[in-house]
Amino acid sequence: MPCEHIGGAIICTRGGRSAQRCQFCGARSTKQCDFPVARNGKDGTCDAFMCDRCATAQSPEVDYCPPHERNKLKIMEARLRSKIGE
């Protein structure tokens, strides 16, 4: 079982699956995007794999990927407008 040190954690995998890479720079992924999205009518999160450098912390346990951080205000405003218009 191969193990890798990532940040302060030790990550072990079973066999052939390698560690995920950051979708934005290719570095080793340490986080996933927590931006709220809907998938198939169910609430969820973006889950894009990203490294510490590309992630933007919103709180100690919540991080956004670069596209969601850049566009979060536009996205939230559009969602609010669509709810008001319902």
PyMOL Python script that loads the backbone (N, CA, C, O; Angstrom):
from pymol import cmd

cmd.read_pdbstr("""\
ATOM      1  N   MET A   1       0.861  -1.171   0.000  1.00  0.00           N
ATOM      2  CA  MET A   1       0.000   0.000   0.000  1.00  0.00           C
ATOM      3  C   MET A   1       0.904   1.230   0.000  1.00  0.00           C
ATOM      4  O   MET A   1       1.543   1.508   1.015  1.00  0.00           O
ATOM      5  N   PRO A   2       0.980   1.982  -1.112  1.00  0.00           N
ATOM      6  CA  PRO A   2       1.840   3.165  -1.164  1.00  0.00           C
ATOM      7  C   PRO A   2       1.274   4.310  -0.315  1.00  0.00           C
ATOM      8  O   PRO A   2       0.071   4.570  -0.320  1.00  0.00           O
ATOM      9  N   CYS A   3       2.159   4.979   0.406  1.00  0.00           N
ATOM     10  CA  CYS A   3       1.746   6.114   1.235  1.00  0.00           C
ATOM     11  C   CYS A   3       2.544   7.350   0.826  1.00  0.00           C
ATOM     12  O   CYS A   3       3.713   7.252   0.452  1.00  0.00           O
ATOM     13  N   GLU A   4       1.899   8.509   0.902  1.00  0.00           N
ATOM     14  CA  GLU A   4       2.539   9.778   0.574  1.00  0.00           C
ATOM     15  C   GLU A   4       2.295  10.773   1.696  1.00  0.00           C
ATOM     16  O   GLU A   4       1.258  10.732   2.358  1.00  0.00           O
ATOM     17  N   HIS A   5       3.254  11.666   1.909  1.00  0.00           N
ATOM     18  CA  HIS A   5       3.086  12.757   2.859  1.00  0.00           C
ATOM     19  C   HIS A   5       2.548  13.961   2.091  1.00  0.00           C
ATOM     20  O   HIS A   5       3.181  14.435   1.148  1.00  0.00           O
ATOM     21  N   ILE A   6       1.372  14.456   2.498  1.00  0.00           N
ATOM     22  CA  ILE A   6       0.763  15.629   1.868  1.00  0.00           C
ATOM     23  C   ILE A   6       0.423  16.595   2.981  1.00  0.00           C
ATOM     24  O   ILE A   6      -0.425  16.308   3.827  1.00  0.00           O
ATOM     25  N   GLY A   7       1.080  17.734   2.982  1.00  0.00           N
ATOM     26  CA  GLY A   7       0.885  18.675   4.085  1.00  0.00           C
ATOM     27  C   GLY A   7       1.317  17.993   5.372  1.00  0.00           C
ATOM     28  O   GLY A   7       2.431  17.475   5.452  1.00  0.00           O
ATOM     29  N   GLY A   8       0.461  17.985   6.370  1.00  0.00           N
ATOM     30  CA  GLY A   8       0.749  17.315   7.636  1.00  0.00           C
ATOM     31  C   GLY A   8       0.123  15.941   7.719  1.00  0.00           C
ATOM     32  O   GLY A   8       0.130  15.328   8.786  1.00  0.00           O
ATOM     33  N   ALA A   9      -0.426  15.434   6.603  1.00  0.00           N
ATOM     34  CA  ALA A   9      -1.129  14.152   6.620  1.00  0.00           C
ATOM     35  C   ALA A   9      -0.355  13.082   5.865  1.00  0.00           C
ATOM     36  O   ALA A   9       0.462  13.388   4.996  1.00  0.00           O
ATOM     37  N   ILE A  10      -0.618  11.836   6.203  1.00  0.00           N
ATOM     38  CA  ILE A  10      -0.093  10.704   5.465  1.00  0.00           C
ATOM     39  C   ILE A  10      -1.268  10.068   4.750  1.00  0.00           C
ATOM     40  O   ILE A  10      -2.231   9.645   5.390  1.00  0.00           O
ATOM     41  N   ILE A  11      -1.198   9.997   3.423  1.00  0.00           N
ATOM     42  CA  ILE A  11      -2.271   9.447   2.609  1.00  0.00           C
ATOM     43  C   ILE A  11      -1.800   8.116   2.043  1.00  0.00           C
ATOM     44  O   ILE A  11      -0.773   8.052   1.367  1.00  0.00           O
ATOM     45  N   CYS A  12      -2.551   7.050   2.318  1.00  0.00           N
ATOM     46  CA  CYS A  12      -2.219   5.725   1.811  1.00  0.00           C
ATOM     47  C   CYS A  12      -3.311   5.268   0.857  1.00  0.00           C
ATOM     48  O   CYS A  12      -4.498   5.457   1.124  1.00  0.00           O
ATOM     49  N   THR A  13      -2.904   4.666  -0.257  1.00  0.00           N
ATOM     50  CA  THR A  13      -3.867   4.163  -1.234  1.00  0.00           C
ATOM     51  C   THR A  13      -3.673   2.669  -1.392  1.00  0.00           C
ATOM     52  O   THR A  13      -2.617   2.131  -1.058  1.00  0.00           O
ATOM     53  N   ARG A  14      -4.681   2.011  -1.897  1.00  0.00           N
ATOM     54  CA  ARG A  14      -4.595   0.567  -2.132  1.00  0.00           C
ATOM     55  C   ARG A  14      -4.250   0.327  -3.591  1.00  0.00           C
ATOM     56  O   ARG A  14      -5.131   0.335  -4.451  1.00  0.00           O
ATOM     57  N   GLY A  15      -3.011   0.121  -3.864  1.00  0.00           N
ATOM     58  CA  GLY A  15      -2.616  -0.267  -5.205  1.00  0.00           C
ATOM     59  C   GLY A  15      -2.487   0.872  -6.181  1.00  0.00           C
ATOM     60  O   GLY A  15      -1.925   1.921  -5.865  1.00  0.00           O
ATOM     61  N   GLY A  16      -3.026   0.653  -7.404  1.00  0.00           N
ATOM     62  CA  GLY A  16      -2.726   1.482  -8.554  1.00  0.00           C
ATOM     63  C   GLY A  16      -3.257   2.879  -8.589  1.00  0.00           C
ATOM     64  O   GLY A  16      -2.821   3.658  -9.438  1.00  0.00           O
ATOM     65  N   ARG A  17      -4.151   3.247  -7.744  1.00  0.00           N
ATOM     66  CA  ARG A  17      -4.712   4.590  -7.832  1.00  0.00           C
ATOM     67  C   ARG A  17      -3.752   5.618  -7.255  1.00  0.00           C
ATOM     68  O   ARG A  17      -3.383   5.543  -6.083  1.00  0.00           O
ATOM     69  N   SER A  18      -3.351   6.571  -8.075  1.00  0.00           N
ATOM     70  CA  SER A  18      -2.412   7.589  -7.607  1.00  0.00           C
ATOM     71  C   SER A  18      -3.172   8.764  -6.995  1.00  0.00           C
ATOM     72  O   SER A  18      -4.382   8.907  -7.173  1.00  0.00           O
ATOM     73  N   ALA A  19      -2.436   9.592  -6.278  1.00  0.00           N
ATOM     74  CA  ALA A  19      -3.037  10.762  -5.643  1.00  0.00           C
ATOM     75  C   ALA A  19      -3.617  11.691  -6.714  1.00  0.00           C
ATOM     76  O   ALA A  19      -3.063  11.809  -7.807  1.00  0.00           O
ATOM     77  N   GLN A  20      -4.716  12.335  -6.397  1.00  0.00           N
ATOM     78  CA  GLN A  20      -5.346  13.283  -7.322  1.00  0.00           C
ATOM     79  C   GLN A  20      -4.441  14.499  -7.505  1.00  0.00           C
ATOM     80  O   GLN A  20      -3.667  14.851  -6.615  1.00  0.00           O
ATOM     81  N   ARG A  21      -4.546  15.122  -8.650  1.00  0.00           N
ATOM     82  CA  ARG A  21      -3.797  16.334  -8.964  1.00  0.00           C
ATOM     83  C   ARG A  21      -4.729  17.528  -8.990  1.00  0.00           C
ATOM     84  O   ARG A  21      -5.915  17.397  -9.291  1.00  0.00           O
ATOM     85  N   CYS A  22      -4.188  18.688  -8.674  1.00  0.00           N
ATOM     86  CA  CYS A  22      -4.941  19.937  -8.748  1.00  0.00           C
ATOM     87  C   CYS A  22      -5.390  20.151 -10.191  1.00  0.00           C
ATOM     88  O   CYS A  22      -4.582  20.067 -11.115  1.00  0.00           O
ATOM     89  N   GLN A  23      -6.657  20.422 -10.378  1.00  0.00           N
ATOM     90  CA  GLN A  23      -7.208  20.635 -11.712  1.00  0.00           C
ATOM     91  C   GLN A  23      -6.767  21.964 -12.324  1.00  0.00           C
ATOM     92  O   GLN A  23      -7.016  22.207 -13.505  1.00  0.00           O
ATOM     93  N   PHE A  24      -6.122  22.820 -11.547  1.00  0.00           N
ATOM     94  CA  PHE A  24      -5.790  24.157 -12.008  1.00  0.00           C
ATOM     95  C   PHE A  24      -4.303  24.367 -12.266  1.00  0.00           C
ATOM     96  O   PHE A  24      -3.932  25.178 -13.114  1.00  0.00           O
ATOM     97  N   CYS A  25      -3.434  23.635 -11.536  1.00  0.00           N
ATOM     98  CA  CYS A  25      -1.991  23.806 -11.762  1.00  0.00           C
ATOM     99  C   CYS A  25      -1.239  22.486 -11.875  1.00  0.00           C
ATOM    100  O   CYS A  25      -0.065  22.477 -12.245  1.00  0.00           O
ATOM    101  N   GLY A  26      -1.893  21.376 -11.565  1.00  0.00           N
ATOM    102  CA  GLY A  26      -1.255  20.072 -11.680  1.00  0.00           C
ATOM    103  C   GLY A  26      -0.492  19.608 -10.451  1.00  0.00           C
ATOM    104  O   GLY A  26       0.015  18.486 -10.436  1.00  0.00           O
ATOM    105  N   ALA A  27      -0.398  20.441  -9.418  1.00  0.00           N
ATOM    106  CA  ALA A  27       0.282  20.028  -8.181  1.00  0.00           C
ATOM    107  C   ALA A  27      -0.557  18.962  -7.474  1.00  0.00           C
ATOM    108  O   ALA A  27      -1.698  18.712  -7.862  1.00  0.00           O
ATOM    109  N   ARG A  28      -0.008  18.352  -6.464  1.00  0.00           N
ATOM    110  CA  ARG A  28      -0.751  17.365  -5.691  1.00  0.00           C
ATOM    111  C   ARG A  28      -1.963  18.013  -5.021  1.00  0.00           C
ATOM    112  O   ARG A  28      -1.846  19.072  -4.403  1.00  0.00           O
ATOM    113  N   SER A  29      -3.105  17.385  -5.144  1.00  0.00           N
ATOM    114  CA  SER A  29      -4.339  17.914  -4.565  1.00  0.00           C
ATOM    115  C   SER A  29      -4.377  17.648  -3.066  1.00  0.00           C
ATOM    116  O   SER A  29      -4.045  16.555  -2.609  1.00  0.00           O
ATOM    117  N   THR A  30      -4.786  18.660  -2.307  1.00  0.00           N
ATOM    118  CA  THR A  30      -4.937  18.518  -0.856  1.00  0.00           C
ATOM    119  C   THR A  30      -6.352  18.851  -0.404  1.00  0.00           C
ATOM    120  O   THR A  30      -6.707  18.639   0.756  1.00  0.00           O
ATOM    121  N   LYS A  31      -7.163  19.375  -1.329  1.00  0.00           N
ATOM    122  CA  LYS A  31      -8.511  19.833  -0.972  1.00  0.00           C
ATOM    123  C   LYS A  31      -9.465  19.622  -2.136  1.00  0.00           C
ATOM    124  O   LYS A  31      -9.055  19.324  -3.258  1.00  0.00           O
ATOM    125  N   GLN A  32     -10.760  19.787  -1.837  1.00  0.00           N
ATOM    126  CA  GLN A  32     -11.778  19.805  -2.882  1.00  0.00           C
ATOM    127  C   GLN A  32     -12.642  21.043  -2.665  1.00  0.00           C
ATOM    128  O   GLN A  32     -12.840  21.489  -1.535  1.00  0.00           O
ATOM    129  N   CYS A  33     -13.151  21.589  -3.767  1.00  0.00           N
ATOM    130  CA  CYS A  33     -13.962  22.804  -3.706  1.00  0.00           C
ATOM    131  C   CYS A  33     -15.282  22.526  -2.991  1.00  0.00           C
ATOM    132  O   CYS A  33     -15.948  21.524  -3.253  1.00  0.00           O
ATOM    133  N   ASP A  34     -15.648  23.430  -2.083  1.00  0.00           N
ATOM    134  CA  ASP A  34     -16.873  23.304  -1.299  1.00  0.00           C
ATOM    135  C   ASP A  34     -17.985  24.219  -1.779  1.00  0.00           C
ATOM    136  O   ASP A  34     -18.991  24.376  -1.088  1.00  0.00           O
ATOM    137  N   PHE A  35     -17.824  24.834  -2.964  1.00  0.00           N
ATOM    138  CA  PHE A  35     -18.852  25.740  -3.465  1.00  0.00           C
ATOM    139  C   PHE A  35     -20.146  24.954  -3.691  1.00  0.00           C
ATOM    140  O   PHE A  35     -20.120  23.900  -4.327  1.00  0.00           O
ATOM    141  N   PRO A  36     -21.279  25.452  -3.177  1.00  0.00           N
ATOM    142  CA  PRO A  36     -22.542  24.725  -3.315  1.00  0.00           C
ATOM    143  C   PRO A  36     -23.057  24.712  -4.753  1.00  0.00           C
ATOM    144  O   PRO A  36     -23.160  25.757  -5.395  1.00  0.00           O
ATOM    145  N   VAL A  37     -23.375  23.525  -5.245  1.00  0.00           N
ATOM    146  CA  VAL A  37     -23.942  23.345  -6.582  1.00  0.00           C
ATOM    147  C   VAL A  37     -25.068  22.314  -6.495  1.00  0.00           C
ATOM    148  O   VAL A  37     -25.172  21.573  -5.518  1.00  0.00           O
ATOM    149  N   ALA A  38     -25.902  22.282  -7.525  1.00  0.00           N
ATOM    150  CA  ALA A  38     -26.953  21.269  -7.614  1.00  0.00           C
ATOM    151  C   ALA A  38     -26.575  20.286  -8.714  1.00  0.00           C
ATOM    152  O   ALA A  38     -26.166  20.680  -9.806  1.00  0.00           O
ATOM    153  N   ARG A  39     -26.718  19.008  -8.409  1.00  0.00           N
ATOM    154  CA  ARG A  39     -26.459  17.945  -9.396  1.00  0.00           C
ATOM    155  C   ARG A  39     -27.676  17.050  -9.440  1.00  0.00           C
ATOM    156  O   ARG A  39     -28.082  16.480  -8.427  1.00  0.00           O
ATOM    157  N   ASN A  40     -28.253  16.931 -10.617  1.00  0.00           N
ATOM    158  CA  ASN A  40     -29.438  16.091 -10.788  1.00  0.00           C
ATOM    159  C   ASN A  40     -30.530  16.448  -9.783  1.00  0.00           C
ATOM    160  O   ASN A  40     -31.216  15.572  -9.256  1.00  0.00           O
ATOM    161  N   GLY A  41     -30.681  17.744  -9.527  1.00  0.00           N
ATOM    162  CA  GLY A  41     -31.711  18.218  -8.616  1.00  0.00           C
ATOM    163  C   GLY A  41     -31.391  18.066  -7.139  1.00  0.00           C
ATOM    164  O   GLY A  41     -32.234  18.366  -6.294  1.00  0.00           O
ATOM    165  N   LYS A  42     -30.182  17.602  -6.809  1.00  0.00           N
ATOM    166  CA  LYS A  42     -29.790  17.428  -5.416  1.00  0.00           C
ATOM    167  C   LYS A  42     -28.674  18.393  -5.072  1.00  0.00           C
ATOM    168  O   LYS A  42     -27.808  18.674  -5.901  1.00  0.00           O
ATOM    169  N   ASP A  43     -28.696  18.903  -3.841  1.00  0.00           N
ATOM    170  CA  ASP A  43     -27.649  19.810  -3.378  1.00  0.00           C
ATOM    171  C   ASP A  43     -26.342  19.048  -3.191  1.00  0.00           C
ATOM    172  O   ASP A  43     -26.333  17.903  -2.739  1.00  0.00           O
ATOM    173  N   GLY A  44     -25.249  19.697  -3.545  1.00  0.00           N
ATOM    174  CA  GLY A  44     -23.932  19.104  -3.381  1.00  0.00           C
ATOM    175  C   GLY A  44     -22.879  20.190  -3.413  1.00  0.00           C
ATOM    176  O   GLY A  44     -23.181  21.366  -3.208  1.00  0.00           O
ATOM    177  N   THR A  45     -21.645  19.798  -3.671  1.00  0.00           N
ATOM    178  CA  THR A  45     -20.555  20.762  -3.789  1.00  0.00           C
ATOM    179  C   THR A  45     -19.787  20.501  -5.079  1.00  0.00           C
ATOM    180  O   THR A  45     -19.880  19.420  -5.660  1.00  0.00           O
ATOM    181  N   CYS A  46     -19.036  21.490  -5.515  1.00  0.00           N
ATOM    182  CA  CYS A  46     -18.273  21.414  -6.761  1.00  0.00           C
ATOM    183  C   CYS A  46     -17.328  20.214  -6.771  1.00  0.00           C
ATOM    184  O   CYS A  46     -17.294  19.467  -7.750  1.00  0.00           O
ATOM    185  N   ASP A  47     -16.567  20.018  -5.703  1.00  0.00           N
ATOM    186  CA  ASP A  47     -15.644  18.897  -5.536  1.00  0.00           C
ATOM    187  C   ASP A  47     -14.442  18.896  -6.484  1.00  0.00           C
ATOM    188  O   ASP A  47     -13.798  17.860  -6.649  1.00  0.00           O
ATOM    189  N   ALA A  48     -14.128  20.026  -7.106  1.00  0.00           N
ATOM    190  CA  ALA A  48     -12.924  20.093  -7.945  1.00  0.00           C
ATOM    191  C   ALA A  48     -11.703  19.866  -7.057  1.00  0.00           C
ATOM    192  O   ALA A  48     -11.605  20.439  -5.972  1.00  0.00           O
ATOM    193  N   PHE A  49     -10.772  19.028  -7.521  1.00  0.00           N
ATOM    194  CA  PHE A  49      -9.545  18.789  -6.779  1.00  0.00           C
ATOM    195  C   PHE A  49      -8.614  19.980  -6.954  1.00  0.00           C
ATOM    196  O   PHE A  49      -8.458  20.495  -8.061  1.00  0.00           O
ATOM    197  N   MET A  50      -7.986  20.425  -5.843  1.00  0.00           N
ATOM    198  CA  MET A  50      -7.098  21.585  -5.898  1.00  0.00           C
ATOM    199  C   MET A  50      -6.037  21.497  -4.808  1.00  0.00           C
ATOM    200  O   MET A  50      -6.190  20.778  -3.820  1.00  0.00           O
ATOM    201  N   CYS A  51      -4.967  22.241  -5.014  1.00  0.00           N
ATOM    202  CA  CYS A  51      -3.874  22.298  -4.040  1.00  0.00           C
ATOM    203  C   CYS A  51      -4.107  23.489  -3.100  1.00  0.00           C
ATOM    204  O   CYS A  51      -5.011  24.298  -3.308  1.00  0.00           O
ATOM    205  N   ASP A  52      -3.269  23.570  -2.067  1.00  0.00           N
ATOM    206  CA  ASP A  52      -3.391  24.679  -1.105  1.00  0.00           C
ATOM    207  C   ASP A  52      -3.219  26.038  -1.783  1.00  0.00           C
ATOM    208  O   ASP A  52      -3.889  27.003  -1.416  1.00  0.00           O
ATOM    209  N   ARG A  53      -2.327  26.116  -2.765  1.00  0.00           N
ATOM    210  CA  ARG A  53      -2.044  27.398  -3.427  1.00  0.00           C
ATOM    211  C   ARG A  53      -3.238  27.890  -4.245  1.00  0.00           C
ATOM    212  O   ARG A  53      -3.515  29.089  -4.281  1.00  0.00           O
ATOM    213  N   CYS A  54      -3.944  26.968  -4.901  1.00  0.00           N
ATOM    214  CA  CYS A  54      -5.068  27.367  -5.760  1.00  0.00           C
ATOM    215  C   CYS A  54      -6.377  27.546  -4.984  1.00  0.00           C
ATOM    216  O   CYS A  54      -7.290  28.216  -5.465  1.00  0.00           O
ATOM    217  N   ALA A  55      -6.476  26.958  -3.795  1.00  0.00           N
ATOM    218  CA  ALA A  55      -7.701  27.052  -2.988  1.00  0.00           C
ATOM    219  C   ALA A  55      -7.771  28.403  -2.282  1.00  0.00           C
ATOM    220  O   ALA A  55      -6.750  28.959  -1.877  1.00  0.00           O
ATOM    221  N   THR A  56      -8.990  28.921  -2.143  1.00  0.00           N
ATOM    222  CA  THR A  56      -9.211  30.136  -1.358  1.00  0.00           C
ATOM    223  C   THR A  56     -10.116  29.780  -0.188  1.00  0.00           C
ATOM    224  O   THR A  56     -11.255  29.351  -0.377  1.00  0.00           O
ATOM    225  N   ALA A  57      -9.597  29.962   1.025  1.00  0.00           N
ATOM    226  CA  ALA A  57     -10.347  29.611   2.234  1.00  0.00           C
ATOM    227  C   ALA A  57     -11.485  30.606   2.462  1.00  0.00           C
ATOM    228  O   ALA A  57     -11.291  31.820   2.401  1.00  0.00           O
ATOM    229  N   GLN A  58     -12.668  30.068   2.725  1.00  0.00           N
ATOM    230  CA  GLN A  58     -13.834  30.878   3.067  1.00  0.00           C
ATOM    231  C   GLN A  58     -14.051  30.845   4.579  1.00  0.00           C
ATOM    232  O   GLN A  58     -14.567  31.795   5.168  1.00  0.00           O
ATOM    233  N   SER A  59     -13.650  29.745   5.187  1.00  0.00           N
ATOM    234  CA  SER A  59     -13.667  29.532   6.634  1.00  0.00           C
ATOM    235  C   SER A  59     -12.666  28.406   6.895  1.00  0.00           C
ATOM    236  O   SER A  59     -12.112  27.866   5.938  1.00  0.00           O
ATOM    237  N   PRO A  60     -12.414  28.032   8.146  1.00  0.00           N
ATOM    238  CA  PRO A  60     -11.408  27.001   8.389  1.00  0.00           C
ATOM    239  C   PRO A  60     -11.654  25.671   7.656  1.00  0.00           C
ATOM    240  O   PRO A  60     -10.691  24.969   7.346  1.00  0.00           O
ATOM    241  N   GLU A  61     -12.877  25.315   7.380  1.00  0.00           N
ATOM    242  CA  GLU A  61     -13.174  24.032   6.739  1.00  0.00           C
ATOM    243  C   GLU A  61     -13.800  24.159   5.359  1.00  0.00           C
ATOM    244  O   GLU A  61     -14.228  23.154   4.791  1.00  0.00           O
ATOM    245  N   VAL A  62     -13.869  25.371   4.800  1.00  0.00           N
ATOM    246  CA  VAL A  62     -14.521  25.590   3.501  1.00  0.00           C
ATOM    247  C   VAL A  62     -13.556  26.302   2.560  1.00  0.00           C
ATOM    248  O   VAL A  62     -13.014  27.358   2.886  1.00  0.00           O
ATOM    249  N   ASP A  63     -13.352  25.702   1.379  1.00  0.00           N
ATOM    250  CA  ASP A  63     -12.447  26.262   0.370  1.00  0.00           C
ATOM    251  C   ASP A  63     -13.140  26.295  -0.990  1.00  0.00           C
ATOM    252  O   ASP A  63     -13.922  25.403  -1.318  1.00  0.00           O
ATOM    253  N   TYR A  64     -12.846  27.333  -1.778  1.00  0.00           N
ATOM    254  CA  TYR A  64     -13.397  27.452  -3.126  1.00  0.00           C
ATOM    255  C   TYR A  64     -12.278  27.348  -4.155  1.00  0.00           C
ATOM    256  O   TYR A  64     -11.153  27.782  -3.911  1.00  0.00           O
ATOM    257  N   CYS A  65     -12.604  26.765  -5.310  1.00  0.00           N
ATOM    258  CA  CYS A  65     -11.669  26.679  -6.427  1.00  0.00           C
ATOM    259  C   CYS A  65     -11.561  28.053  -7.104  1.00  0.00           C
ATOM    260  O   CYS A  65     -12.409  28.914  -6.874  1.00  0.00           O
ATOM    261  N   PRO A  66     -10.538  28.271  -7.930  1.00  0.00           N
ATOM    262  CA  PRO A  66     -10.362  29.583  -8.561  1.00  0.00           C
ATOM    263  C   PRO A  66     -11.581  30.089  -9.349  1.00  0.00           C
ATOM    264  O   PRO A  66     -11.946  31.254  -9.183  1.00  0.00           O
ATOM    265  N   PRO A  67     -12.230  29.272 -10.198  1.00  0.00           N
ATOM    266  CA  PRO A  67     -13.390  29.811 -10.924  1.00  0.00           C
ATOM    267  C   PRO A  67     -14.545  30.215 -10.007  1.00  0.00           C
ATOM    268  O   PRO A  67     -15.195  31.235 -10.241  1.00  0.00           O
ATOM    269  N   HIS A  68     -14.801  29.422  -8.969  1.00  0.00           N
ATOM    270  CA  HIS A  68     -15.900  29.773  -8.062  1.00  0.00           C
ATOM    271  C   HIS A  68     -15.541  30.967  -7.190  1.00  0.00           C
ATOM    272  O   HIS A  68     -16.413  31.779  -6.881  1.00  0.00           O
ATOM    273  N   GLU A  69     -14.296  31.092  -6.790  1.00  0.00           N
ATOM    274  CA  GLU A  69     -13.885  32.274  -6.021  1.00  0.00           C
ATOM    275  C   GLU A  69     -14.023  33.531  -6.873  1.00  0.00           C
ATOM    276  O   GLU A  69     -14.512  34.556  -6.399  1.00  0.00           O
ATOM    277  N   ARG A  70     -13.590  33.451  -8.131  1.00  0.00           N
ATOM    278  CA  ARG A  70     -13.648  34.607  -9.044  1.00  0.00           C
ATOM    279  C   ARG A  70     -15.084  35.044  -9.319  1.00  0.00           C
ATOM    280  O   ARG A  70     -15.367  36.238  -9.421  1.00  0.00           O
ATOM    281  N   ASN A  71     -15.975  34.089  -9.436  1.00  0.00           N
ATOM    282  CA  ASN A  71     -17.340  34.391  -9.879  1.00  0.00           C
ATOM    283  C   ASN A  71     -18.401  34.221  -8.803  1.00  0.00           C
ATOM    284  O   ASN A  71     -19.592  34.251  -9.114  1.00  0.00           O
ATOM    285  N   LYS A  72     -18.003  34.042  -7.542  1.00  0.00           N
ATOM    286  CA  LYS A  72     -18.986  33.723  -6.502  1.00  0.00           C
ATOM    287  C   LYS A  72     -20.062  34.791  -6.347  1.00  0.00           C
ATOM    288  O   LYS A  72     -21.228  34.450  -6.147  1.00  0.00           O
ATOM    289  N   LEU A  73     -19.711  36.060  -6.432  1.00  0.00           N
ATOM    290  CA  LEU A  73     -20.727  37.100  -6.273  1.00  0.00           C
ATOM    291  C   LEU A  73     -21.735  37.080  -7.423  1.00  0.00           C
ATOM    292  O   LEU A  73     -22.937  37.210  -7.193  1.00  0.00           O
ATOM    293  N   LYS A  74     -21.254  36.919  -8.655  1.00  0.00           N
ATOM    294  CA  LYS A  74     -22.155  36.843  -9.814  1.00  0.00           C
ATOM    295  C   LYS A  74     -23.076  35.632  -9.707  1.00  0.00           C
ATOM    296  O   LYS A  74     -24.270  35.729  -9.988  1.00  0.00           O
ATOM    297  N   ILE A  75     -22.518  34.491  -9.302  1.00  0.00           N
ATOM    298  CA  ILE A  75     -23.310  33.266  -9.185  1.00  0.00           C
ATOM    299  C   ILE A  75     -24.371  33.415  -8.110  1.00  0.00           C
ATOM    300  O   ILE A  75     -25.532  33.072  -8.330  1.00  0.00           O
ATOM    301  N   MET A  76     -23.981  33.925  -6.946  1.00  0.00           N
ATOM    302  CA  MET A  76     -24.937  34.097  -5.840  1.00  0.00           C
ATOM    303  C   MET A  76     -26.025  35.110  -6.197  1.00  0.00           C
ATOM    304  O   MET A  76     -27.193  34.905  -5.865  1.00  0.00           O
ATOM    305  N   GLU A  77     -25.652  36.198  -6.868  1.00  0.00           N
ATOM    306  CA  GLU A  77     -26.649  37.187  -7.293  1.00  0.00           C
ATOM    307  C   GLU A  77     -27.636  36.575  -8.277  1.00  0.00           C
ATOM    308  O   GLU A  77     -28.838  36.818  -8.168  1.00  0.00           O
ATOM    309  N   ALA A  78     -27.163  35.796  -9.225  1.00  0.00           N
ATOM    310  CA  ALA A  78     -28.034  35.140 -10.207  1.00  0.00           C
ATOM    311  C   ALA A  78     -28.974  34.171  -9.509  1.00  0.00           C
ATOM    312  O   ALA A  78     -30.154  34.107  -9.854  1.00  0.00           O
ATOM    313  N   ARG A  79     -28.478  33.414  -8.534  1.00  0.00           N
ATOM    314  CA  ARG A  79     -29.354  32.490  -7.796  1.00  0.00           C
ATOM    315  C   ARG A  79     -30.419  33.245  -7.015  1.00  0.00           C
ATOM    316  O   ARG A  79     -31.579  32.836  -6.979  1.00  0.00           O
ATOM    317  N   LEU A  80     -30.022  34.347  -6.393  1.00  0.00           N
ATOM    318  CA  LEU A  80     -30.982  35.143  -5.639  1.00  0.00           C
ATOM    319  C   LEU A  80     -32.055  35.718  -6.548  1.00  0.00           C
ATOM    320  O   LEU A  80     -33.240  35.688  -6.215  1.00  0.00           O
ATOM    321  N   ARG A  81     -31.635  36.248  -7.708  1.00  0.00           N
ATOM    322  CA  ARG A  81     -32.611  36.778  -8.681  1.00  0.00           C
ATOM    323  C   ARG A  81     -33.588  35.712  -9.137  1.00  0.00           C
ATOM    324  O   ARG A  81     -34.782  35.983  -9.269  1.00  0.00           O
ATOM    325  N   SER A  82     -33.100  34.506  -9.379  1.00  0.00           N
ATOM    326  CA  SER A  82     -33.984  33.444  -9.858  1.00  0.00           C
ATOM    327  C   SER A  82     -34.971  33.025  -8.761  1.00  0.00           C
ATOM    328  O   SER A  82     -36.109  32.667  -9.067  1.00  0.00           O
ATOM    329  N   LYS A  83     -34.555  33.063  -7.498  1.00  0.00           N
ATOM    330  CA  LYS A  83     -35.462  32.717  -6.392  1.00  0.00           C
ATOM    331  C   LYS A  83     -36.512  33.810  -6.181  1.00  0.00           C
ATOM    332  O   LYS A  83     -37.669  33.512  -5.887  1.00  0.00           O
ATOM    333  N   ILE A  84     -36.112  35.065  -6.329  1.00  0.00           N
ATOM    334  CA  ILE A  84     -37.053  36.169  -6.166  1.00  0.00           C
ATOM    335  C   ILE A  84     -38.095  36.152  -7.281  1.00  0.00           C
ATOM    336  O   ILE A  84     -39.267  36.458  -7.063  1.00  0.00           O
ATOM    337  N   GLY A  85     -37.640  35.788  -8.476  1.00  0.00           N
ATOM    338  CA  GLY A  85     -38.531  35.766  -9.637  1.00  0.00           C
ATOM    339  C   GLY A  85     -39.493  34.593  -9.652  1.00  0.00           C
ATOM    340  O   GLY A  85     -40.411  34.566 -10.472  1.00  0.00           O
ATOM    341  N   GLU A  86     -39.308  33.619  -8.765  1.00  0.00           N
ATOM    342  CA  GLU A  86     -40.184  32.446  -8.758  1.00  0.00           C
ATOM    343  C   GLU A  86     -41.580  32.760  -8.303  1.00  0.00           C
ATOM    344  O   GLU A  86     -42.427  31.868  -8.247  1.00  0.00           O
TER     345      GLU A  86
END
""", "prot")
cmd.dss("prot")
cmd.show_as("cartoon", "prot")
cmd.util.cbc("prot")
cmd.orient("prot")
